[in-house]
Amino acid sequence: MRLRVEFTTEPFDLDEAPAHAVVARDVIQGAELDAVDVGPFGNTAEGGADEVLTAVDALLRKALEAGATRVSLQVNVLGESGEAIE
């Protein structure tokens, strides 16, 4: 099974990326995932279920430890076409 995770961390700081956002992005970029897209207002990554779930666990723990007060995330199961199953 393939999954797509989309996430943001808060609080936002438009002048400089907060430590929790940097840590969360580092976790995702260092995970064994593909199709990683890191942006200023949201991040997306895709991969196998085990890899995505392991990365989500790590990003939640590390982002909260680094000062995040909220982590919003969505996980979708992907079909064979790569699109989320509705």
PDB file of N, CA, C and O in Angstrom:
ATOM      1  N   MET A   1       0.845  -1.174   0.000  1.00  0.00           N
ATOM      2  CA  MET A   1       0.000   0.000   0.000  1.00  0.00           C
ATOM      3  C   MET A   1       0.894   1.242   0.000  1.00  0.00           C
ATOM      4  O   MET A   1       1.890   1.307   0.721  1.00  0.00           O
ATOM      5  N   ARG A   2       0.519   2.221  -0.821  1.00  0.00           N
ATOM      6  CA  ARG A   2       1.233   3.502  -0.850  1.00  0.00           C
ATOM      7  C   ARG A   2       0.390   4.559  -0.162  1.00  0.00           C
ATOM      8  O   ARG A   2      -0.838   4.559  -0.256  1.00  0.00           O
ATOM      9  N   LEU A   3       1.078   5.467   0.538  1.00  0.00           N
ATOM     10  CA  LEU A   3       0.413   6.550   1.255  1.00  0.00           C
ATOM     11  C   LEU A   3       1.017   7.885   0.861  1.00  0.00           C
ATOM     12  O   LEU A   3       2.179   7.970   0.463  1.00  0.00           O
ATOM     13  N   ARG A   4       0.201   8.927   0.981  1.00  0.00           N
ATOM     14  CA  ARG A   4       0.670  10.303   0.838  1.00  0.00           C
ATOM     15  C   ARG A   4       0.384  11.021   2.152  1.00  0.00           C
ATOM     16  O   ARG A   4      -0.730  10.950   2.670  1.00  0.00           O
ATOM     17  N   VAL A   5       1.380  11.709   2.690  1.00  0.00           N
ATOM     18  CA  VAL A   5       1.187  12.516   3.890  1.00  0.00           C
ATOM     19  C   VAL A   5       1.399  13.978   3.526  1.00  0.00           C
ATOM     20  O   VAL A   5       2.342  14.332   2.819  1.00  0.00           O
ATOM     21  N   GLU A   6       0.498  14.817   4.027  1.00  0.00           N
ATOM     22  CA  GLU A   6       0.622  16.260   3.893  1.00  0.00           C
ATOM     23  C   GLU A   6       0.593  16.814   5.307  1.00  0.00           C
ATOM     24  O   GLU A   6      -0.241  16.409   6.117  1.00  0.00           O
ATOM     25  N   PHE A   7       1.514  17.752   5.614  1.00  0.00           N
ATOM     26  CA  PHE A   7       1.546  18.266   6.981  1.00  0.00           C
ATOM     27  C   PHE A   7       2.046  19.698   7.057  1.00  0.00           C
ATOM     28  O   PHE A   7       2.765  20.178   6.180  1.00  0.00           O
ATOM     29  N   THR A   8       1.645  20.364   8.132  1.00  0.00           N
ATOM     30  CA  THR A   8       2.163  21.676   8.507  1.00  0.00           C
ATOM     31  C   THR A   8       2.380  21.671  10.010  1.00  0.00           C
ATOM     32  O   THR A   8       1.747  20.909  10.742  1.00  0.00           O
ATOM     33  N   THR A   9       3.278  22.526  10.457  1.00  0.00           N
ATOM     34  CA  THR A   9       3.501  22.693  11.886  1.00  0.00           C
ATOM     35  C   THR A   9       3.239  24.146  12.250  1.00  0.00           C
ATOM     36  O   THR A   9       3.407  25.044  11.425  1.00  0.00           O
ATOM     37  N   GLU A  10       2.832  24.365  13.475  1.00  0.00           N
ATOM     38  CA  GLU A  10       2.556  25.715  13.971  1.00  0.00           C
ATOM     39  C   GLU A  10       3.229  25.897  15.323  1.00  0.00           C
ATOM     40  O   GLU A  10       3.504  24.902  15.994  1.00  0.00           O
ATOM     41  N   PRO A  11       3.503  27.114  15.749  1.00  0.00           N
ATOM     42  CA  PRO A  11       3.066  28.379  15.178  1.00  0.00           C
ATOM     43  C   PRO A  11       3.901  28.784  13.969  1.00  0.00           C
ATOM     44  O   PRO A  11       5.071  28.423  13.842  1.00  0.00           O
ATOM     45  N   PHE A  12       3.256  29.550  13.082  1.00  0.00           N
ATOM     46  CA  PHE A  12       3.912  30.053  11.880  1.00  0.00           C
ATOM     47  C   PHE A  12       4.785  31.245  12.230  1.00  0.00           C
ATOM     48  O   PHE A  12       4.511  31.970  13.186  1.00  0.00           O
ATOM     49  N   ASP A  13       5.818  31.437  11.463  1.00  0.00           N
ATOM     50  CA  ASP A  13       6.650  32.635  11.530  1.00  0.00           C
ATOM     51  C   ASP A  13       7.002  32.962  10.086  1.00  0.00           C
ATOM     52  O   ASP A  13       7.748  32.221   9.445  1.00  0.00           O
ATOM     53  N   LEU A  14       6.476  34.052   9.575  1.00  0.00           N
ATOM     54  CA  LEU A  14       6.687  34.391   8.169  1.00  0.00           C
ATOM     55  C   LEU A  14       8.080  34.943   7.896  1.00  0.00           C
ATOM     56  O   LEU A  14       8.510  34.977   6.743  1.00  0.00           O
ATOM     57  N   ASP A  15       8.798  35.379   8.940  1.00  0.00           N
ATOM     58  CA  ASP A  15      10.133  35.945   8.745  1.00  0.00           C
ATOM     59  C   ASP A  15      11.228  34.892   8.721  1.00  0.00           C
ATOM     60  O   ASP A  15      12.210  35.026   7.992  1.00  0.00           O
ATOM     61  N   GLU A  16      11.057  33.844   9.521  1.00  0.00           N
ATOM     62  CA  GLU A  16      12.098  32.818   9.630  1.00  0.00           C
ATOM     63  C   GLU A  16      11.453  31.479   9.980  1.00  0.00           C
ATOM     64  O   GLU A  16      10.526  31.419  10.788  1.00  0.00           O
ATOM     65  N   ALA A  17      11.943  30.425   9.374  1.00  0.00           N
ATOM     66  CA  ALA A  17      11.377  29.093   9.658  1.00  0.00           C
ATOM     67  C   ALA A  17      11.662  28.719  11.106  1.00  0.00           C
ATOM     68  O   ALA A  17      12.820  28.699  11.522  1.00  0.00           O
ATOM     69  N   PRO A  18      10.609  28.420  11.887  1.00  0.00           N
ATOM     70  CA  PRO A  18      10.817  28.017  13.281  1.00  0.00           C
ATOM     71  C   PRO A  18      11.525  26.665  13.373  1.00  0.00           C
ATOM     72  O   PRO A  18      11.496  25.868  12.435  1.00  0.00           O
ATOM     73  N   ALA A  19      12.151  26.427  14.504  1.00  0.00           N
ATOM     74  CA  ALA A  19      12.904  25.180  14.707  1.00  0.00           C
ATOM     75  C   ALA A  19      12.037  23.951  14.469  1.00  0.00           C
ATOM     76  O   ALA A  19      12.507  22.976  13.881  1.00  0.00           O
ATOM     77  N   HIS A  20      10.781  23.975  14.911  1.00  0.00           N
ATOM     78  CA  HIS A  20       9.915  22.800  14.739  1.00  0.00           C
ATOM     79  C   HIS A  20       9.643  22.507  13.274  1.00  0.00           C
ATOM     80  O   HIS A  20       9.530  21.343  12.888  1.00  0.00           O
ATOM     81  N   ALA A  21       9.537  23.544  12.451  1.00  0.00           N
ATOM     82  CA  ALA A  21       9.309  23.337  11.022  1.00  0.00           C
ATOM     83  C   ALA A  21      10.552  22.763  10.355  1.00  0.00           C
ATOM     84  O   ALA A  21      10.457  21.882   9.500  1.00  0.00           O
ATOM     85  N   VAL A  22      11.705  23.262  10.746  1.00  0.00           N
ATOM     86  CA  VAL A  22      12.964  22.770  10.179  1.00  0.00           C
ATOM     87  C   VAL A  22      13.173  21.307  10.555  1.00  0.00           C
ATOM     88  O   VAL A  22      13.570  20.502   9.712  1.00  0.00           O
ATOM     89  N   VAL A  23      12.911  20.960  11.804  1.00  0.00           N
ATOM     90  CA  VAL A  23      13.072  19.576  12.264  1.00  0.00           C
ATOM     91  C   VAL A  23      12.123  18.653  11.513  1.00  0.00           C
ATOM     92  O   VAL A  23      12.534  17.583  11.064  1.00  0.00           O
ATOM     93  N   ALA A  24      10.865  19.046  11.369  1.00  0.00           N
ATOM     94  CA  ALA A  24       9.884  18.211  10.672  1.00  0.00           C
ATOM     95  C   ALA A  24      10.291  18.003   9.215  1.00  0.00           C
ATOM     96  O   ALA A  24      10.181  16.894   8.693  1.00  0.00           O
ATOM     97  N   ARG A  25      10.755  19.049   8.566  1.00  0.00           N
ATOM     98  CA  ARG A  25      11.187  18.925   7.175  1.00  0.00           C
ATOM     99  C   ARG A  25      12.414  18.032   7.056  1.00  0.00           C
ATOM    100  O   ARG A  25      12.518  17.231   6.127  1.00  0.00           O
ATOM    101  N   ASP A  26      13.342  18.171   7.999  1.00  0.00           N
ATOM    102  CA  ASP A  26      14.538  17.328   7.983  1.00  0.00           C
ATOM    103  C   ASP A  26      14.176  15.851   8.132  1.00  0.00           C
ATOM    104  O   ASP A  26      14.765  14.994   7.473  1.00  0.00           O
ATOM    105  N   VAL A  27      13.211  15.560   8.994  1.00  0.00           N
ATOM    106  CA  VAL A  27      12.772  14.175   9.187  1.00  0.00           C
ATOM    107  C   VAL A  27      12.231  13.619   7.877  1.00  0.00           C
ATOM    108  O   VAL A  27      12.600  12.518   7.467  1.00  0.00           O
ATOM    109  N   ILE A  28      11.357  14.375   7.221  1.00  0.00           N
ATOM    110  CA  ILE A  28      10.744  13.899   5.979  1.00  0.00           C
ATOM    111  C   ILE A  28      11.782  13.765   4.873  1.00  0.00           C
ATOM    112  O   ILE A  28      11.776  12.782   4.132  1.00  0.00           O
ATOM    113  N   GLN A  29      12.663  14.736   4.758  1.00  0.00           N
ATOM    114  CA  GLN A  29      13.675  14.669   3.705  1.00  0.00           C
ATOM    115  C   GLN A  29      14.673  13.549   3.949  1.00  0.00           C
ATOM    116  O   GLN A  29      15.251  13.025   2.996  1.00  0.00           O
ATOM    117  N   GLY A  30      14.890  13.167   5.214  1.00  0.00           N
ATOM    118  CA  GLY A  30      15.830  12.103   5.533  1.00  0.00           C
ATOM    119  C   GLY A  30      15.208  10.718   5.547  1.00  0.00           C
ATOM    120  O   GLY A  30      15.920   9.718   5.635  1.00  0.00           O
ATOM    121  N   ALA A  31      13.892  10.651   5.460  1.00  0.00           N
ATOM    122  CA  ALA A  31      13.198   9.360   5.481  1.00  0.00           C
ATOM    123  C   ALA A  31      13.304   8.693   4.114  1.00  0.00           C
ATOM    124  O   ALA A  31      13.622   9.333   3.112  1.00  0.00           O
ATOM    125  N   GLU A  32      13.034   7.411   4.101  1.00  0.00           N
ATOM    126  CA  GLU A  32      13.084   6.647   2.850  1.00  0.00           C
ATOM    127  C   GLU A  32      11.757   6.778   2.108  1.00  0.00           C
ATOM    128  O   GLU A  32      11.023   5.807   1.925  1.00  0.00           O
ATOM    129  N   LEU A  33      11.471   8.019   1.684  1.00  0.00           N
ATOM    130  CA  LEU A  33      10.235   8.321   0.981  1.00  0.00           C
ATOM    131  C   LEU A  33      10.567   8.841  -0.402  1.00  0.00           C
ATOM    132  O   LEU A  33      11.703   9.229  -0.677  1.00  0.00           O
ATOM    133  N   ASP A  34       9.559   8.849  -1.280  1.00  0.00           N
ATOM    134  CA  ASP A  34       9.764   9.432  -2.592  1.00  0.00           C
ATOM    135  C   ASP A  34       8.726  10.531  -2.797  1.00  0.00           C
ATOM    136  O   ASP A  34       7.781  10.668  -2.021  1.00  0.00           O
ATOM    137  N   ALA A  35       8.917  11.293  -3.837  1.00  0.00           N
ATOM    138  CA  ALA A  35       8.002  12.392  -4.159  1.00  0.00           C
ATOM    139  C   ALA A  35       7.856  13.372  -3.000  1.00  0.00           C
ATOM    140  O   ALA A  35       6.747  13.809  -2.693  1.00  0.00           O
ATOM    141  N   VAL A  36       8.971  13.719  -2.356  1.00  0.00           N
ATOM    142  CA  VAL A  36       8.956  14.675  -1.247  1.00  0.00           C
ATOM    143  C   VAL A  36       8.893  16.088  -1.814  1.00  0.00           C
ATOM    144  O   VAL A  36       9.685  16.454  -2.682  1.00  0.00           O
ATOM    145  N   ASP A  37       7.942  16.882  -1.316  1.00  0.00           N
ATOM    146  CA  ASP A  37       7.801  18.280  -1.721  1.00  0.00           C
ATOM    147  C   ASP A  37       7.722  19.117  -0.455  1.00  0.00           C
ATOM    148  O   ASP A  37       6.745  19.038   0.290  1.00  0.00           O
ATOM    149  N   VAL A  38       8.756  19.922  -0.210  1.00  0.00           N
ATOM    150  CA  VAL A  38       8.826  20.752   0.985  1.00  0.00           C
ATOM    151  C   VAL A  38       8.583  22.192   0.570  1.00  0.00           C
ATOM    152  O   VAL A  38       9.254  22.711  -0.321  1.00  0.00           O
ATOM    153  N   GLY A  39       7.615  22.839   1.225  1.00  0.00           N
ATOM    154  CA  GLY A  39       7.296  24.223   0.903  1.00  0.00           C
ATOM    155  C   GLY A  39       7.107  25.059   2.148  1.00  0.00           C
ATOM    156  O   GLY A  39       7.092  24.525   3.257  1.00  0.00           O
ATOM    157  N   PRO A  40       6.962  26.363   1.984  1.00  0.00           N
ATOM    158  CA  PRO A  40       6.848  27.251   3.141  1.00  0.00           C
ATOM    159  C   PRO A  40       5.543  27.100   3.916  1.00  0.00           C
ATOM    160  O   PRO A  40       5.496  27.414   5.105  1.00  0.00           O
ATOM    161  N   PHE A  41       4.482  26.624   3.262  1.00  0.00           N
ATOM    162  CA  PHE A  41       3.194  26.528   3.944  1.00  0.00           C
ATOM    163  C   PHE A  41       2.649  25.111   4.021  1.00  0.00           C
ATOM    164  O   PHE A  41       1.532  24.905   4.497  1.00  0.00           O
ATOM    165  N   GLY A  42       3.412  24.142   3.567  1.00  0.00           N
ATOM    166  CA  GLY A  42       2.970  22.767   3.645  1.00  0.00           C
ATOM    167  C   GLY A  42       3.992  21.849   3.016  1.00  0.00           C
ATOM    168  O   GLY A  42       4.806  22.267   2.193  1.00  0.00           O
ATOM    169  N   ASN A  43       3.939  20.609   3.408  1.00  0.00           N
ATOM    170  CA  ASN A  43       4.899  19.611   2.959  1.00  0.00           C
ATOM    171  C   ASN A  43       4.141  18.352   2.576  1.00  0.00           C
ATOM    172  O   ASN A  43       3.142  18.000   3.203  1.00  0.00           O
ATOM    173  N   THR A  44       4.624  17.677   1.541  1.00  0.00           N
ATOM    174  CA  THR A  44       3.980  16.459   1.066  1.00  0.00           C
ATOM    175  C   THR A  44       5.042  15.417   0.778  1.00  0.00           C
ATOM    176  O   THR A  44       6.124  15.742   0.288  1.00  0.00           O
ATOM    177  N   ALA A  45       4.735  14.170   1.082  1.00  0.00           N
ATOM    178  CA  ALA A  45       5.639  13.074   0.748  1.00  0.00           C
ATOM    179  C   ALA A  45       4.816  11.822   0.496  1.00  0.00           C
ATOM    180  O   ALA A  45       3.716  11.667   1.027  1.00  0.00           O
ATOM    181  N   GLU A  46       5.362  10.937  -0.318  1.00  0.00           N
ATOM    182  CA  GLU A  46       4.705   9.670  -0.630  1.00  0.00           C
ATOM    183  C   GLU A  46       5.685   8.542  -0.434  1.00  0.00           C
ATOM    184  O   GLU A  46       6.899   8.723  -0.526  1.00  0.00           O
ATOM    185  N   GLY A  47       5.135   7.365  -0.159  1.00  0.00           N
ATOM    186  CA  GLY A  47       5.969   6.186  -0.035  1.00  0.00           C
ATOM    187  C   GLY A  47       5.148   5.003   0.422  1.00  0.00           C
ATOM    188  O   GLY A  47       3.923   5.072   0.524  1.00  0.00           O
ATOM    189  N   GLY A  48       5.848   3.915   0.697  1.00  0.00           N
ATOM    190  CA  GLY A  48       5.190   2.731   1.220  1.00  0.00           C
ATOM    191  C   GLY A  48       4.613   3.011   2.602  1.00  0.00           C
ATOM    192  O   GLY A  48       5.085   3.897   3.313  1.00  0.00           O
ATOM    193  N   ALA A  49       3.598   2.256   2.973  1.00  0.00           N
ATOM    194  CA  ALA A  49       2.900   2.493   4.239  1.00  0.00           C
ATOM    195  C   ALA A  49       3.851   2.473   5.427  1.00  0.00           C
ATOM    196  O   ALA A  49       3.796   3.377   6.261  1.00  0.00           O
ATOM    197  N   ASP A  50       4.718   1.475   5.530  1.00  0.00           N
ATOM    198  CA  ASP A  50       5.622   1.394   6.675  1.00  0.00           C
ATOM    199  C   ASP A  50       6.547   2.594   6.739  1.00  0.00           C
ATOM    200  O   ASP A  50       6.781   3.137   7.818  1.00  0.00           O
ATOM    201  N   GLU A  51       7.072   3.015   5.606  1.00  0.00           N
ATOM    202  CA  GLU A  51       7.998   4.149   5.577  1.00  0.00           C
ATOM    203  C   GLU A  51       7.290   5.450   5.943  1.00  0.00           C
ATOM    204  O   GLU A  51       7.831   6.255   6.701  1.00  0.00           O
ATOM    205  N   VAL A  52       6.090   5.665   5.414  1.00  0.00           N
ATOM    206  CA  VAL A  52       5.344   6.891   5.725  1.00  0.00           C
ATOM    207  C   VAL A  52       4.961   6.916   7.196  1.00  0.00           C
ATOM    208  O   VAL A  52       5.132   7.940   7.858  1.00  0.00           O
ATOM    209  N   LEU A  53       4.448   5.812   7.717  1.00  0.00           N
ATOM    210  CA  LEU A  53       4.028   5.793   9.118  1.00  0.00           C
ATOM    211  C   LEU A  53       5.205   5.957  10.071  1.00  0.00           C
ATOM    212  O   LEU A  53       5.068   6.597  11.113  1.00  0.00           O
ATOM    213  N   THR A  54       6.340   5.398   9.737  1.00  0.00           N
ATOM    214  CA  THR A  54       7.543   5.587  10.553  1.00  0.00           C
ATOM    215  C   THR A  54       7.970   7.049  10.528  1.00  0.00           C
ATOM    216  O   THR A  54       8.327   7.611  11.564  1.00  0.00           O
ATOM    217  N   ALA A  55       7.936   7.664   9.350  1.00  0.00           N
ATOM    218  CA  ALA A  55       8.311   9.068   9.225  1.00  0.00           C
ATOM    219  C   ALA A  55       7.333   9.972   9.975  1.00  0.00           C
ATOM    220  O   ALA A  55       7.760  10.934  10.613  1.00  0.00           O
ATOM    221  N   VAL A  56       6.037   9.686   9.912  1.00  0.00           N
ATOM    222  CA  VAL A  56       5.034  10.481  10.622  1.00  0.00           C
ATOM    223  C   VAL A  56       5.264  10.409  12.126  1.00  0.00           C
ATOM    224  O   VAL A  56       5.184  11.427  12.814  1.00  0.00           O
ATOM    225  N   ASP A  57       5.543   9.233  12.637  1.00  0.00           N
ATOM    226  CA  ASP A  57       5.832   9.080  14.066  1.00  0.00           C
ATOM    227  C   ASP A  57       7.017   9.956  14.460  1.00  0.00           C
ATOM    228  O   ASP A  57       6.954  10.685  15.450  1.00  0.00           O
ATOM    229  N   ALA A  58       8.090   9.883  13.690  1.00  0.00           N
ATOM    230  CA  ALA A  58       9.294  10.660  13.998  1.00  0.00           C
ATOM    231  C   ALA A  58       9.039  12.154  13.875  1.00  0.00           C
ATOM    232  O   ALA A  58       9.489  12.926  14.721  1.00  0.00           O
ATOM    233  N   LEU A  59       8.328  12.574  12.838  1.00  0.00           N
ATOM    234  CA  LEU A  59       8.114  14.009  12.683  1.00  0.00           C
ATOM    235  C   LEU A  59       7.222  14.565  13.780  1.00  0.00           C
ATOM    236  O   LEU A  59       7.457  15.681  14.244  1.00  0.00           O
ATOM    237  N   LEU A  60       6.209  13.826  14.211  1.00  0.00           N
ATOM    238  CA  LEU A  60       5.369  14.283  15.318  1.00  0.00           C
ATOM    239  C   LEU A  60       6.188  14.436  16.599  1.00  0.00           C
ATOM    240  O   LEU A  60       6.131  15.473  17.260  1.00  0.00           O
ATOM    241  N   ARG A  61       6.931  13.420  16.934  1.00  0.00           N
ATOM    242  CA  ARG A  61       7.726  13.463  18.166  1.00  0.00           C
ATOM    243  C   ARG A  61       8.747  14.595  18.142  1.00  0.00           C
ATOM    244  O   ARG A  61       8.862  15.352  19.105  1.00  0.00           O
ATOM    245  N   LYS A  62       9.484  14.708  17.047  1.00  0.00           N
ATOM    246  CA  LYS A  62      10.569  15.687  16.976  1.00  0.00           C
ATOM    247  C   LYS A  62      10.047  17.113  16.829  1.00  0.00           C
ATOM    248  O   LYS A  62      10.623  18.036  17.406  1.00  0.00           O
ATOM    249  N   ALA A  63       8.979  17.312  16.079  1.00  0.00           N
ATOM    250  CA  ALA A  63       8.423  18.657  15.927  1.00  0.00           C
ATOM    251  C   ALA A  63       7.854  19.159  17.252  1.00  0.00           C
ATOM    252  O   ALA A  63       8.047  20.321  17.610  1.00  0.00           O
ATOM    253  N   LEU A  64       7.159  18.295  17.977  1.00  0.00           N
ATOM    254  CA  LEU A  64       6.625  18.696  19.281  1.00  0.00           C
ATOM    255  C   LEU A  64       7.751  18.988  20.272  1.00  0.00           C
ATOM    256  O   LEU A  64       7.674  19.952  21.035  1.00  0.00           O
ATOM    257  N   GLU A  65       8.791  18.162  20.262  1.00  0.00           N
ATOM    258  CA  GLU A  65       9.945  18.411  21.128  1.00  0.00           C
ATOM    259  C   GLU A  65      10.627  19.731  20.788  1.00  0.00           C
ATOM    260  O   GLU A  65      11.204  20.374  21.665  1.00  0.00           O
ATOM    261  N   ALA A  66      10.563  20.140  19.519  1.00  0.00           N
ATOM    262  CA  ALA A  66      11.218  21.365  19.070  1.00  0.00           C
ATOM    263  C   ALA A  66      10.329  22.603  19.212  1.00  0.00           C
ATOM    264  O   ALA A  66      10.716  23.691  18.787  1.00  0.00           O
ATOM    265  N   GLY A  67       9.139  22.448  19.806  1.00  0.00           N
ATOM    266  CA  GLY A  67       8.310  23.611  20.099  1.00  0.00           C
ATOM    267  C   GLY A  67       7.034  23.765  19.308  1.00  0.00           C
ATOM    268  O   GLY A  67       6.343  24.771  19.470  1.00  0.00           O
ATOM    269  N   ALA A  68       6.689  22.820  18.463  1.00  0.00           N
ATOM    270  CA  ALA A  68       5.416  22.926  17.741  1.00  0.00           C
ATOM    271  C   ALA A  68       4.265  22.861  18.733  1.00  0.00           C
ATOM    272  O   ALA A  68       4.278  22.057  19.666  1.00  0.00           O
ATOM    273  N   THR A  69       3.277  23.709  18.523  1.00  0.00           N
ATOM    274  CA  THR A  69       2.078  23.679  19.364  1.00  0.00           C
ATOM    275  C   THR A  69       0.921  22.987  18.658  1.00  0.00           C
ATOM    276  O   THR A  69      -0.091  22.652  19.274  1.00  0.00           O
ATOM    277  N   ARG A  70       1.088  22.777  17.344  1.00  0.00           N
ATOM    278  CA  ARG A  70       0.086  22.068  16.567  1.00  0.00           C
ATOM    279  C   ARG A  70       0.761  21.473  15.339  1.00  0.00           C
ATOM    280  O   ARG A  70       1.586  22.121  14.694  1.00  0.00           O
ATOM    281  N   VAL A  71       0.406  20.253  15.029  1.00  0.00           N
ATOM    282  CA  VAL A  71       0.849  19.620  13.785  1.00  0.00           C
ATOM    283  C   VAL A  71      -0.412  19.132  13.095  1.00  0.00           C
ATOM    284  O   VAL A  71      -1.129  18.279  13.618  1.00  0.00           O
ATOM    285  N   SER A  72      -0.672  19.672  11.934  1.00  0.00           N
ATOM    286  CA  SER A  72      -1.835  19.251  11.152  1.00  0.00           C
ATOM    287  C   SER A  72      -1.339  18.327  10.060  1.00  0.00           C
ATOM    288  O   SER A  72      -0.409  18.653   9.323  1.00  0.00           O
ATOM    289  N   LEU A  73      -1.977  17.159   9.965  1.00  0.00           N
ATOM    290  CA  LEU A  73      -1.554  16.255   8.911  1.00  0.00           C
ATOM    291  C   LEU A  73      -2.720  15.477   8.361  1.00  0.00           C
ATOM    292  O   LEU A  73      -3.740  15.265   9.016  1.00  0.00           O
ATOM    293  N   GLN A  74      -2.527  15.067   7.142  1.00  0.00           N
ATOM    294  CA  GLN A  74      -3.512  14.254   6.437  1.00  0.00           C
ATOM    295  C   GLN A  74      -2.764  13.117   5.774  1.00  0.00           C
ATOM    296  O   GLN A  74      -1.728  13.327   5.145  1.00  0.00           O
ATOM    297  N   VAL A  75      -3.287  11.923   5.915  1.00  0.00           N
ATOM    298  CA  VAL A  75      -2.691  10.752   5.276  1.00  0.00           C
ATOM    299  C   VAL A  75      -3.739  10.151   4.352  1.00  0.00           C
ATOM    300  O   VAL A  75      -4.860   9.864   4.772  1.00  0.00           O
ATOM    301  N   ASN A  76      -3.363   9.963   3.084  1.00  0.00           N
ATOM    302  CA  ASN A  76      -4.261   9.375   2.096  1.00  0.00           C
ATOM    303  C   ASN A  76      -3.672   8.088   1.554  1.00  0.00           C
ATOM    304  O   ASN A  76      -2.463   7.980   1.348  1.00  0.00           O
ATOM    305  N   VAL A  77      -4.543   7.111   1.325  1.00  0.00           N
ATOM    306  CA  VAL A  77      -4.151   5.885   0.628  1.00  0.00           C
ATOM    307  C   VAL A  77      -4.181   6.205  -0.861  1.00  0.00           C
ATOM    308  O   VAL A  77      -5.136   6.800  -1.360  1.00  0.00           O
ATOM    309  N   LEU A  78      -3.125   5.803  -1.565  1.00  0.00           N
ATOM    310  CA  LEU A  78      -3.035   6.066  -2.997  1.00  0.00           C
ATOM    311  C   LEU A  78      -3.417   4.832  -3.794  1.00  0.00           C
ATOM    312  O   LEU A  78      -3.074   3.707  -3.430  1.00  0.00           O
ATOM    313  N   GLY A  79      -4.126   5.057  -4.878  1.00  0.00           N
ATOM    314  CA  GLY A  79      -4.482   3.981  -5.791  1.00  0.00           C
ATOM    315  C   GLY A  79      -3.324   3.716  -6.748  1.00  0.00           C
ATOM    316  O   GLY A  79      -2.283   4.369  -6.667  1.00  0.00           O
ATOM    317  N   GLU A  80      -3.504   2.784  -7.626  1.00  0.00           N
ATOM    318  CA  GLU A  80      -2.457   2.418  -8.570  1.00  0.00           C
ATOM    319  C   GLU A  80      -2.087   3.566  -9.495  1.00  0.00           C
ATOM    320  O   GLU A  80      -0.969   3.600 -10.008  1.00  0.00           O
ATOM    321  N   SER A  81      -2.998   4.507  -9.723  1.00  0.00           N
ATOM    322  CA  SER A  81      -2.712   5.656 -10.590  1.00  0.00           C
ATOM    323  C   SER A  81      -1.909   6.721  -9.868  1.00  0.00           C
ATOM    324  O   SER A  81      -1.453   7.682 -10.487  1.00  0.00           O
ATOM    325  N   GLY A  82      -1.732   6.558  -8.555  1.00  0.00           N
ATOM    326  CA  GLY A  82      -1.028   7.568  -7.768  1.00  0.00           C
ATOM    327  C   GLY A  82      -1.930   8.614  -7.174  1.00  0.00           C
ATOM    328  O   GLY A  82      -1.470   9.489  -6.440  1.00  0.00           O
ATOM    329  N   GLU A  83      -3.225   8.539  -7.482  1.00  0.00           N
ATOM    330  CA  GLU A  83      -4.197   9.493  -6.937  1.00  0.00           C
ATOM    331  C   GLU A  83      -4.771   8.934  -5.642  1.00  0.00           C
ATOM    332  O   GLU A  83      -4.854   7.720  -5.453  1.00  0.00           O
ATOM    333  N   ALA A  84      -5.168   9.853  -4.746  1.00  0.00           N
ATOM    334  CA  ALA A  84      -5.792   9.444  -3.484  1.00  0.00           C
ATOM    335  C   ALA A  84      -7.105   8.738  -3.775  1.00  0.00           C
ATOM    336  O   ALA A  84      -7.858   9.139  -4.662  1.00  0.00           O
ATOM    337  N   ILE A  85      -7.368   7.691  -3.024  1.00  0.00           N
ATOM    338  CA  ILE A  85      -8.633   6.957  -3.153  1.00  0.00           C
ATOM    339  C   ILE A  85      -9.685   7.721  -2.351  1.00  0.00           C
ATOM    340  O   ILE A  85      -9.492   8.004  -1.168  1.00  0.00           O
ATOM    341  N   GLU A  86     -10.772   8.044  -2.989  1.00  0.00           N
ATOM    342  CA  GLU A  86     -11.844   8.804  -2.334  1.00  0.00           C
ATOM    343  C   GLU A  86     -12.807   7.888  -1.635  1.00  0.00           C
ATOM    344  O   GLU A  86     -13.773   8.353  -1.030  1.00  0.00           O
TER     345      GLU A  86
END
